[in-house]
Amino acid sequence: MASASDSEPTLRDLSNKLDRLSSDVETFSGDLKKFDERFADYRQATQWVVQLAFTLIASATLTVIITSVLRR
């Protein structure tokens, strides 16, 4: 017959596991915060690239229009 200590965890075992889980949650929270910061940076950079692209397209369009008007 198995003893009670073999089949059921003790209070100390549960406490140790809870401490490990708490540590893991803190680690994951830190990792998530870093990911959120990187994602925000990526999103901002993407917005800047899109804005730059639209600015370049608008500048090129105006240049073509102004050049066409001034040549006539």
HTML snippet that shows the backbone in 3Dmol.js (N, CA, C, O; Angstrom):
<script src="https://3Dmol.org/build/3Dmol-min.js"></script>
<div id="view" style="width:600px;height:400px;position:relative"></div>
<script>
const pdb = `
ATOM      1  N   MET A   1       0.838  -1.165   0.000  1.00  0.00           N
ATOM      2  CA  MET A   1       0.000   0.000   0.000  1.00  0.00           C
ATOM      3  C   MET A   1       0.893   1.242   0.000  1.00  0.00           C
ATOM      4  O   MET A   1       1.881   1.299   0.732  1.00  0.00           O
ATOM      5  N   ALA A   2       0.546   2.228  -0.818  1.00  0.00           N
ATOM      6  CA  ALA A   2       1.335   3.454  -0.912  1.00  0.00           C
ATOM      7  C   ALA A   2       1.068   4.331   0.295  1.00  0.00           C
ATOM      8  O   ALA A   2      -0.042   4.379   0.827  1.00  0.00           O
ATOM      9  N   SER A   3       2.112   5.019   0.708  1.00  0.00           N
ATOM     10  CA  SER A   3       1.938   5.918   1.850  1.00  0.00           C
ATOM     11  C   SER A   3       1.300   7.220   1.384  1.00  0.00           C
ATOM     12  O   SER A   3       1.266   7.508   0.188  1.00  0.00           O
ATOM     13  N   ALA A   4       0.804   7.990   2.314  1.00  0.00           N
ATOM     14  CA  ALA A   4       0.120   9.242   1.994  1.00  0.00           C
ATOM     15  C   ALA A   4       1.079  10.250   1.370  1.00  0.00           C
ATOM     16  O   ALA A   4       0.664  11.053   0.534  1.00  0.00           O
ATOM     17  N   SER A   5       2.361  10.224   1.762  1.00  0.00           N
ATOM     18  CA  SER A   5       3.322  11.186   1.225  1.00  0.00           C
ATOM     19  C   SER A   5       3.654  10.900  -0.237  1.00  0.00           C
ATOM     20  O   SER A   5       4.090  11.805  -0.949  1.00  0.00           O
ATOM     21  N   ASP A   6       3.456   9.652  -0.709  1.00  0.00           N
ATOM     22  CA  ASP A   6       3.735   9.319  -2.101  1.00  0.00           C
ATOM     23  C   ASP A   6       2.610   9.772  -3.033  1.00  0.00           C
ATOM     24  O   ASP A   6       2.877  10.118  -4.183  1.00  0.00           O
ATOM     25  N   SER A   7       1.387   9.778  -2.575  1.00  0.00           N
ATOM     26  CA  SER A   7       0.265  10.057  -3.461  1.00  0.00           C
ATOM     27  C   SER A   7      -0.257  11.490  -3.364  1.00  0.00           C
ATOM     28  O   SER A   7      -0.826  11.997  -4.331  1.00  0.00           O
ATOM     29  N   GLU A   8      -0.081  12.136  -2.250  1.00  0.00           N
ATOM     30  CA  GLU A   8      -0.610  13.484  -2.092  1.00  0.00           C
ATOM     31  C   GLU A   8       0.521  14.467  -1.807  1.00  0.00           C
ATOM     32  O   GLU A   8       1.416  14.170  -1.015  1.00  0.00           O
ATOM     33  N   PRO A   9       0.487  15.620  -2.439  1.00  0.00           N
ATOM     34  CA  PRO A   9       1.528  16.614  -2.156  1.00  0.00           C
ATOM     35  C   PRO A   9       1.330  17.219  -0.767  1.00  0.00           C
ATOM     36  O   PRO A   9       0.211  17.356  -0.273  1.00  0.00           O
ATOM     37  N   THR A  10       2.428  17.564  -0.179  1.00  0.00           N
ATOM     38  CA  THR A  10       2.355  18.190   1.142  1.00  0.00           C
ATOM     39  C   THR A  10       2.139  19.691   0.977  1.00  0.00           C
ATOM     40  O   THR A  10       2.211  20.228  -0.128  1.00  0.00           O
ATOM     41  N   LEU A  11       1.878  20.337   2.074  1.00  0.00           N
ATOM     42  CA  LEU A  11       1.690  21.782   2.054  1.00  0.00           C
ATOM     43  C   LEU A  11       2.970  22.480   1.596  1.00  0.00           C
ATOM     44  O   LEU A  11       2.915  23.492   0.897  1.00  0.00           O
ATOM     45  N   ARG A  12       4.112  21.938   1.989  1.00  0.00           N
ATOM     46  CA  ARG A  12       5.399  22.510   1.572  1.00  0.00           C
ATOM     47  C   ARG A  12       5.576  22.365   0.053  1.00  0.00           C
ATOM     48  O   ARG A  12       6.052  23.290  -0.606  1.00  0.00           O
ATOM     49  N   ASP A  13       5.195  21.212  -0.501  1.00  0.00           N
ATOM     50  CA  ASP A  13       5.280  21.014  -1.947  1.00  0.00           C
ATOM     51  C   ASP A  13       4.405  22.026  -2.690  1.00  0.00           C
ATOM     52  O   ASP A  13       4.828  22.625  -3.679  1.00  0.00           O
ATOM     53  N   LEU A  14       3.200  22.201  -2.201  1.00  0.00           N
ATOM     54  CA  LEU A  14       2.288  23.155  -2.827  1.00  0.00           C
ATOM     55  C   LEU A  14       2.816  24.586  -2.723  1.00  0.00           C
ATOM     56  O   LEU A  14       2.684  25.376  -3.657  1.00  0.00           O
ATOM     57  N   SER A  15       3.406  24.902  -1.594  1.00  0.00           N
ATOM     58  CA  SER A  15       3.976  26.234  -1.402  1.00  0.00           C
ATOM     59  C   SER A  15       5.134  26.465  -2.374  1.00  0.00           C
ATOM     60  O   SER A  15       5.249  27.540  -2.963  1.00  0.00           O
ATOM     61  N   ASN A  16       5.988  25.459  -2.540  1.00  0.00           N
ATOM     62  CA  ASN A  16       7.114  25.573  -3.475  1.00  0.00           C
ATOM     63  C   ASN A  16       6.625  25.740  -4.917  1.00  0.00           C
ATOM     64  O   ASN A  16       7.161  26.549  -5.675  1.00  0.00           O
ATOM     65  N   LYS A  17       5.615  24.973  -5.278  1.00  0.00           N
ATOM     66  CA  LYS A  17       5.072  25.077  -6.632  1.00  0.00           C
ATOM     67  C   LYS A  17       4.430  26.440  -6.856  1.00  0.00           C
ATOM     68  O   LYS A  17       4.555  27.029  -7.930  1.00  0.00           O
ATOM     69  N   LEU A  18       3.748  26.930  -5.838  1.00  0.00           N
ATOM     70  CA  LEU A  18       3.130  28.247  -5.942  1.00  0.00           C
ATOM     71  C   LEU A  18       4.192  29.333  -6.101  1.00  0.00           C
ATOM     72  O   LEU A  18       4.011  30.275  -6.872  1.00  0.00           O
ATOM     73  N   ASP A  19       5.291  29.200  -5.374  1.00  0.00           N
ATOM     74  CA  ASP A  19       6.392  30.156  -5.510  1.00  0.00           C
ATOM     75  C   ASP A  19       6.977  30.119  -6.921  1.00  0.00           C
ATOM     76  O   ASP A  19       7.273  31.163  -7.502  1.00  0.00           O
ATOM     77  N   ARG A  20       7.144  28.922  -7.467  1.00  0.00           N
ATOM     78  CA  ARG A  20       7.670  28.796  -8.831  1.00  0.00           C
ATOM     79  C   ARG A  20       6.704  29.392  -9.854  1.00  0.00           C
ATOM     80  O   ARG A  20       7.120  30.064 -10.798  1.00  0.00           O
ATOM     81  N   LEU A  21       5.418  29.141  -9.657  1.00  0.00           N
ATOM     82  CA  LEU A  21       4.429  29.705 -10.572  1.00  0.00           C
ATOM     83  C   LEU A  21       4.405  31.229 -10.485  1.00  0.00           C
ATOM     84  O   LEU A  21       4.280  31.911 -11.503  1.00  0.00           O
ATOM     85  N   SER A  22       4.521  31.750  -9.292  1.00  0.00           N
ATOM     86  CA  SER A  22       4.563  33.209  -9.120  1.00  0.00           C
ATOM     87  C   SER A  22       5.774  33.795  -9.828  1.00  0.00           C
ATOM     88  O   SER A  22       5.681  34.837 -10.477  1.00  0.00           O
ATOM     89  N   SER A  23       6.898  33.127  -9.702  1.00  0.00           N
ATOM     90  CA  SER A  23       8.116  33.575 -10.378  1.00  0.00           C
ATOM     91  C   SER A  23       7.941  33.528 -11.892  1.00  0.00           C
ATOM     92  O   SER A  23       8.358  34.445 -12.598  1.00  0.00           O
ATOM     93  N   ASP A  24       7.324  32.459 -12.387  1.00  0.00           N
ATOM     94  CA  ASP A  24       7.081  32.338 -13.826  1.00  0.00           C
ATOM     95  C   ASP A  24       6.154  33.443 -14.325  1.00  0.00           C
ATOM     96  O   ASP A  24       6.380  34.011 -15.394  1.00  0.00           O
ATOM     97  N   VAL A  25       5.120  33.744 -13.560  1.00  0.00           N
ATOM     98  CA  VAL A  25       4.183  34.799 -13.949  1.00  0.00           C
ATOM     99  C   VAL A  25       4.897  36.146 -14.002  1.00  0.00           C
ATOM    100  O   VAL A  25       4.660  36.933 -14.918  1.00  0.00           O
ATOM    101  N   GLU A  26       5.759  36.417 -13.044  1.00  0.00           N
ATOM    102  CA  GLU A  26       6.521  37.671 -13.051  1.00  0.00           C
ATOM    103  C   GLU A  26       7.431  37.743 -14.277  1.00  0.00           C
ATOM    104  O   GLU A  26       7.556  38.795 -14.903  1.00  0.00           O
ATOM    105  N   THR A  27       8.061  36.624 -14.612  1.00  0.00           N
ATOM    106  CA  THR A  27       8.929  36.581 -15.791  1.00  0.00           C
ATOM    107  C   THR A  27       8.124  36.837 -17.055  1.00  0.00           C
ATOM    108  O   THR A  27       8.531  37.627 -17.907  1.00  0.00           O
ATOM    109  N   PHE A  28       6.974  36.165 -17.179  1.00  0.00           N
ATOM    110  CA  PHE A  28       6.136  36.354 -18.354  1.00  0.00           C
ATOM    111  C   PHE A  28       5.596  37.776 -18.430  1.00  0.00           C
ATOM    112  O   PHE A  28       5.465  38.330 -19.522  1.00  0.00           O
ATOM    113  N   SER A  29       5.285  38.364 -17.301  1.00  0.00           N
ATOM    114  CA  SER A  29       4.806  39.748 -17.289  1.00  0.00           C
ATOM    115  C   SER A  29       5.892  40.691 -17.798  1.00  0.00           C
ATOM    116  O   SER A  29       5.610  41.606 -18.572  1.00  0.00           O
ATOM    117  N   GLY A  30       7.119  40.470 -17.370  1.00  0.00           N
ATOM    118  CA  GLY A  30       8.235  41.283 -17.856  1.00  0.00           C
ATOM    119  C   GLY A  30       8.452  41.103 -19.345  1.00  0.00           C
ATOM    120  O   GLY A  30       8.689  42.071 -20.067  1.00  0.00           O
ATOM    121  N   ASP A  31       8.370  39.855 -19.807  1.00  0.00           N
ATOM    122  CA  ASP A  31       8.535  39.585 -21.238  1.00  0.00           C
ATOM    123  C   ASP A  31       7.422  40.242 -22.047  1.00  0.00           C
ATOM    124  O   ASP A  31       7.667  40.786 -23.124  1.00  0.00           O
ATOM    125  N   LEU A  32       6.205  40.190 -21.525  1.00  0.00           N
ATOM    126  CA  LEU A  32       5.069  40.794 -22.212  1.00  0.00           C
ATOM    127  C   LEU A  32       5.231  42.306 -22.302  1.00  0.00           C
ATOM    128  O   LEU A  32       4.903  42.908 -23.324  1.00  0.00           O
ATOM    129  N   LYS A  33       5.728  42.915 -21.249  1.00  0.00           N
ATOM    130  CA  LYS A  33       5.947  44.362 -21.263  1.00  0.00           C
ATOM    131  C   LYS A  33       6.985  44.732 -22.321  1.00  0.00           C
ATOM    132  O   LYS A  33       6.811  45.708 -23.051  1.00  0.00           O
ATOM    133  N   LYS A  34       8.070  43.947 -22.405  1.00  0.00           N
ATOM    134  CA  LYS A  34       9.093  44.201 -23.427  1.00  0.00           C
ATOM    135  C   LYS A  34       8.509  44.043 -24.829  1.00  0.00           C
ATOM    136  O   LYS A  34       8.802  44.836 -25.723  1.00  0.00           O
ATOM    137  N   PHE A  35       7.680  43.013 -25.014  1.00  0.00           N
ATOM    138  CA  PHE A  35       7.053  42.789 -26.317  1.00  0.00           C
ATOM    139  C   PHE A  35       6.138  43.952 -26.673  1.00  0.00           C
ATOM    140  O   PHE A  35       6.141  44.419 -27.812  1.00  0.00           O
ATOM    141  N   ASP A  36       5.355  44.421 -25.707  1.00  0.00           N
ATOM    142  CA  ASP A  36       4.459  45.551 -25.956  1.00  0.00           C
ATOM    143  C   ASP A  36       5.238  46.792 -26.367  1.00  0.00           C
ATOM    144  O   ASP A  36       4.813  47.527 -27.258  1.00  0.00           O
ATOM    145  N   GLU A  37       6.377  47.029 -25.719  1.00  0.00           N
ATOM    146  CA  GLU A  37       7.205  48.184 -26.075  1.00  0.00           C
ATOM    147  C   GLU A  37       7.751  48.041 -27.489  1.00  0.00           C
ATOM    148  O   GLU A  37       7.745  48.999 -28.262  1.00  0.00           O
ATOM    149  N   ARG A  38       8.226  46.841 -27.826  1.00  0.00           N
ATOM    150  CA  ARG A  38       8.751  46.617 -29.180  1.00  0.00           C
ATOM    151  C   ARG A  38       7.645  46.758 -30.222  1.00  0.00           C
ATOM    152  O   ARG A  38       7.867  47.316 -31.297  1.00  0.00           O
ATOM    153  N   PHE A  39       6.461  46.254 -29.905  1.00  0.00           N
ATOM    154  CA  PHE A  39       5.341  46.351 -30.840  1.00  0.00           C
ATOM    155  C   PHE A  39       4.944  47.809 -31.052  1.00  0.00           C
ATOM    156  O   PHE A  39       4.651  48.216 -32.176  1.00  0.00           O
ATOM    157  N   ALA A  40       4.933  48.588 -29.987  1.00  0.00           N
ATOM    158  CA  ALA A  40       4.607  50.013 -30.107  1.00  0.00           C
ATOM    159  C   ALA A  40       5.646  50.722 -30.975  1.00  0.00           C
ATOM    160  O   ALA A  40       5.295  51.563 -31.803  1.00  0.00           O
ATOM    161  N   ASP A  41       6.916  50.385 -30.788  1.00  0.00           N
ATOM    162  CA  ASP A  41       7.974  50.972 -31.618  1.00  0.00           C
ATOM    163  C   ASP A  41       7.799  50.584 -33.085  1.00  0.00           C
ATOM    164  O   ASP A  41       7.965  51.417 -33.975  1.00  0.00           O
ATOM    165  N   TYR A  42       7.466  49.327 -33.330  1.00  0.00           N
ATOM    166  CA  TYR A  42       7.256  48.853 -34.697  1.00  0.00           C
ATOM    167  C   TYR A  42       6.077  49.575 -35.334  1.00  0.00           C
ATOM    168  O   TYR A  42       6.148  49.993 -36.490  1.00  0.00           O
ATOM    169  N   ARG A  43       4.999  49.720 -34.583  1.00  0.00           N
ATOM    170  CA  ARG A  43       3.813  50.398 -35.107  1.00  0.00           C
ATOM    171  C   ARG A  43       4.129  51.856 -35.444  1.00  0.00           C
ATOM    172  O   ARG A  43       3.709  52.360 -36.486  1.00  0.00           O
ATOM    173  N   GLN A  44       4.862  52.527 -34.569  1.00  0.00           N
ATOM    174  CA  GLN A  44       5.237  53.922 -34.812  1.00  0.00           C
ATOM    175  C   GLN A  44       6.122  54.031 -36.049  1.00  0.00           C
ATOM    176  O   GLN A  44       5.932  54.927 -36.871  1.00  0.00           O
ATOM    177  N   ALA A  45       7.078  53.132 -36.184  1.00  0.00           N
ATOM    178  CA  ALA A  45       7.959  53.145 -37.354  1.00  0.00           C
ATOM    179  C   ALA A  45       7.163  52.902 -38.632  1.00  0.00           C
ATOM    180  O   ALA A  45       7.429  53.526 -39.659  1.00  0.00           O
ATOM    181  N   THR A  46       6.203  52.010 -38.571  1.00  0.00           N
ATOM    182  CA  THR A  46       5.366  51.732 -39.734  1.00  0.00           C
ATOM    183  C   THR A  46       4.560  52.966 -40.120  1.00  0.00           C
ATOM    184  O   THR A  46       4.426  53.276 -41.304  1.00  0.00           O
ATOM    185  N   GLN A  47       4.029  53.665 -39.134  1.00  0.00           N
ATOM    186  CA  GLN A  47       3.277  54.890 -39.421  1.00  0.00           C
ATOM    187  C   GLN A  47       4.170  55.937 -40.076  1.00  0.00           C
ATOM    188  O   GLN A  47       3.742  56.634 -40.996  1.00  0.00           O
ATOM    189  N   TRP A  48       5.410  56.049 -39.605  1.00  0.00           N
ATOM    190  CA  TRP A  48       6.345  57.008 -40.200  1.00  0.00           C
ATOM    191  C   TRP A  48       6.662  56.643 -41.646  1.00  0.00           C
ATOM    192  O   TRP A  48       6.746  57.523 -42.503  1.00  0.00           O
ATOM    193  N   VAL A  49       6.835  55.366 -41.920  1.00  0.00           N
ATOM    194  CA  VAL A  49       7.136  54.933 -43.290  1.00  0.00           C
ATOM    195  C   VAL A  49       5.958  55.230 -44.209  1.00  0.00           C
ATOM    196  O   VAL A  49       6.149  55.707 -45.327  1.00  0.00           O
ATOM    197  N   VAL A  50       4.746  54.953 -43.747  1.00  0.00           N
ATOM    198  CA  VAL A  50       3.558  55.231 -44.560  1.00  0.00           C
ATOM    199  C   VAL A  50       3.428  56.730 -44.806  1.00  0.00           C
ATOM    200  O   VAL A  50       3.134  57.156 -45.923  1.00  0.00           O
ATOM    201  N   GLN A  51       3.646  57.521 -43.773  1.00  0.00           N
ATOM    202  CA  GLN A  51       3.572  58.973 -43.921  1.00  0.00           C
ATOM    203  C   GLN A  51       4.633  59.476 -44.905  1.00  0.00           C
ATOM    204  O   GLN A  51       4.356  60.342 -45.735  1.00  0.00           O
ATOM    205  N   LEU A  52       5.830  58.935 -44.807  1.00  0.00           N
ATOM    206  CA  LEU A  52       6.897  59.313 -45.734  1.00  0.00           C
ATOM    207  C   LEU A  52       6.529  58.942 -47.167  1.00  0.00           C
ATOM    208  O   LEU A  52       6.758  59.726 -48.089  1.00  0.00           O
ATOM    209  N   ALA A  53       5.968  57.769 -47.359  1.00  0.00           N
ATOM    210  CA  ALA A  53       5.574  57.330 -48.701  1.00  0.00           C
ATOM    211  C   ALA A  53       4.524  58.269 -49.287  1.00  0.00           C
ATOM    212  O   ALA A  53       4.636  58.679 -50.442  1.00  0.00           O
ATOM    213  N   PHE A  54       3.510  58.611 -48.504  1.00  0.00           N
ATOM    214  CA  PHE A  54       2.486  59.529 -48.998  1.00  0.00           C
ATOM    215  C   PHE A  54       3.071  60.908 -49.300  1.00  0.00           C
ATOM    216  O   PHE A  54       2.684  61.546 -50.279  1.00  0.00           O
ATOM    217  N   THR A  55       3.989  61.362 -48.475  1.00  0.00           N
ATOM    218  CA  THR A  55       4.632  62.656 -48.710  1.00  0.00           C
ATOM    219  C   THR A  55       5.428  62.634 -50.007  1.00  0.00           C
ATOM    220  O   THR A  55       5.377  63.586 -50.787  1.00  0.00           O
ATOM    221  N   LEU A  56       6.159  61.559 -50.237  1.00  0.00           N
ATOM    222  CA  LEU A  56       6.937  61.448 -51.475  1.00  0.00           C
ATOM    223  C   LEU A  56       6.033  61.384 -52.704  1.00  0.00           C
ATOM    224  O   LEU A  56       6.332  61.992 -53.732  1.00  0.00           O
ATOM    225  N   ILE A  57       4.937  60.653 -52.594  1.00  0.00           N
ATOM    226  CA  ILE A  57       3.992  60.569 -53.719  1.00  0.00           C
ATOM    227  C   ILE A  57       3.383  61.939 -53.997  1.00  0.00           C
ATOM    228  O   ILE A  57       3.278  62.354 -55.151  1.00  0.00           O
ATOM    229  N   ALA A  58       2.985  62.638 -52.941  1.00  0.00           N
ATOM    230  CA  ALA A  58       2.403  63.972 -53.114  1.00  0.00           C
ATOM    231  C   ALA A  58       3.422  64.933 -53.713  1.00  0.00           C
ATOM    232  O   ALA A  58       3.084  65.724 -54.593  1.00  0.00           O
ATOM    233  N   SER A  59       4.653  64.872 -53.250  1.00  0.00           N
ATOM    234  CA  SER A  59       5.705  65.749 -53.786  1.00  0.00           C
ATOM    235  C   SER A  59       5.955  65.465 -55.260  1.00  0.00           C
ATOM    236  O   SER A  59       6.081  66.391 -56.062  1.00  0.00           O
ATOM    237  N   ALA A  60       6.027  64.205 -55.613  1.00  0.00           N
ATOM    238  CA  ALA A  60       6.254  63.844 -57.016  1.00  0.00           C
ATOM    239  C   ALA A  60       5.088  64.296 -57.884  1.00  0.00           C
ATOM    240  O   ALA A  60       5.294  64.785 -58.995  1.00  0.00           O
ATOM    241  N   THR A  61       3.873  64.139 -57.389  1.00  0.00           N
ATOM    242  CA  THR A  61       2.690  64.559 -58.143  1.00  0.00           C
ATOM    243  C   THR A  61       2.702  66.068 -58.364  1.00  0.00           C
ATOM    244  O   THR A  61       2.466  66.542 -59.475  1.00  0.00           O
ATOM    245  N   LEU A  62       2.978  66.811 -57.308  1.00  0.00           N
ATOM    246  CA  LEU A  62       3.038  68.271 -57.437  1.00  0.00           C
ATOM    247  C   LEU A  62       4.153  68.703 -58.383  1.00  0.00           C
ATOM    248  O   LEU A  62       3.980  69.641 -59.161  1.00  0.00           O
ATOM    249  N   THR A  63       5.273  68.035 -58.319  1.00  0.00           N
ATOM    250  CA  THR A  63       6.390  68.363 -59.209  1.00  0.00           C
ATOM    251  C   THR A  63       6.002  68.155 -60.665  1.00  0.00           C
ATOM    252  O   THR A  63       6.301  68.991 -61.517  1.00  0.00           O
ATOM    253  N   VAL A  64       5.341  67.051 -60.949  1.00  0.00           N
ATOM    254  CA  VAL A  64       4.912  66.771 -62.324  1.00  0.00           C
ATOM    255  C   VAL A  64       3.889  67.802 -62.775  1.00  0.00           C
ATOM    256  O   VAL A  64       3.972  68.298 -63.898  1.00  0.00           O
ATOM    257  N   ILE A  65       2.928  68.131 -61.925  1.00  0.00           N
ATOM    258  CA  ILE A  65       1.886  69.100 -62.290  1.00  0.00           C
ATOM    259  C   ILE A  65       2.492  70.482 -62.513  1.00  0.00           C
ATOM    260  O   ILE A  65       2.199  71.136 -63.514  1.00  0.00           O
ATOM    261  N   ILE A  66       3.327  70.924 -61.593  1.00  0.00           N
ATOM    262  CA  ILE A  66       3.933  72.256 -61.716  1.00  0.00           C
ATOM    263  C   ILE A  66       4.831  72.332 -62.948  1.00  0.00           C
ATOM    264  O   ILE A  66       4.818  73.333 -63.664  1.00  0.00           O
ATOM    265  N   THR A  67       5.597  71.297 -63.192  1.00  0.00           N
ATOM    266  CA  THR A  67       6.464  71.266 -64.374  1.00  0.00           C
ATOM    267  C   THR A  67       5.636  71.324 -65.651  1.00  0.00           C
ATOM    268  O   THR A  67       6.003  72.024 -66.596  1.00  0.00           O
ATOM    269  N   SER A  68       4.534  70.603 -65.689  1.00  0.00           N
ATOM    270  CA  SER A  68       3.665  70.605 -66.871  1.00  0.00           C
ATOM    271  C   SER A  68       3.049  71.979 -67.092  1.00  0.00           C
ATOM    272  O   SER A  68       2.971  72.441 -68.230  1.00  0.00           O
ATOM    273  N   VAL A  69       2.616  72.630 -66.039  1.00  0.00           N
ATOM    274  CA  VAL A  69       1.978  73.943 -66.156  1.00  0.00           C
ATOM    275  C   VAL A  69       2.991  74.994 -66.584  1.00  0.00           C
ATOM    276  O   VAL A  69       2.675  75.836 -67.425  1.00  0.00           O
ATOM    277  N   LEU A  70       4.183  74.970 -66.038  1.00  0.00           N
ATOM    278  CA  LEU A  70       5.183  75.985 -66.353  1.00  0.00           C
ATOM    279  C   LEU A  70       5.758  75.836 -67.755  1.00  0.00           C
ATOM    280  O   LEU A  70       6.234  76.826 -68.310  1.00  0.00           O
ATOM    281  N   ARG A  71       5.738  74.670 -68.342  1.00  0.00           N
ATOM    282  CA  ARG A  71       6.274  74.457 -69.693  1.00  0.00           C
ATOM    283  C   ARG A  71       5.324  74.996 -70.759  1.00  0.00           C
ATOM    284  O   ARG A  71       5.765  75.250 -71.880  1.00  0.00           O
ATOM    285  N   ARG A  72       4.079  75.176 -70.465  1.00  0.00           N
ATOM    286  CA  ARG A  72       3.104  75.636 -71.469  1.00  0.00           C
ATOM    287  C   ARG A  72       3.156  77.083 -71.641  1.00  0.00           C
ATOM    288  O   ARG A  72       2.406  77.636 -72.444  1.00  0.00           O
TER     289      ARG A  72
END
`;
const viewer = $3Dmol.createViewer("view");
viewer.addModel(pdb, "pdb");
viewer.setStyle({}, {cartoon: {color: "spectrum"}});
viewer.zoomTo();
viewer.render();
</script>
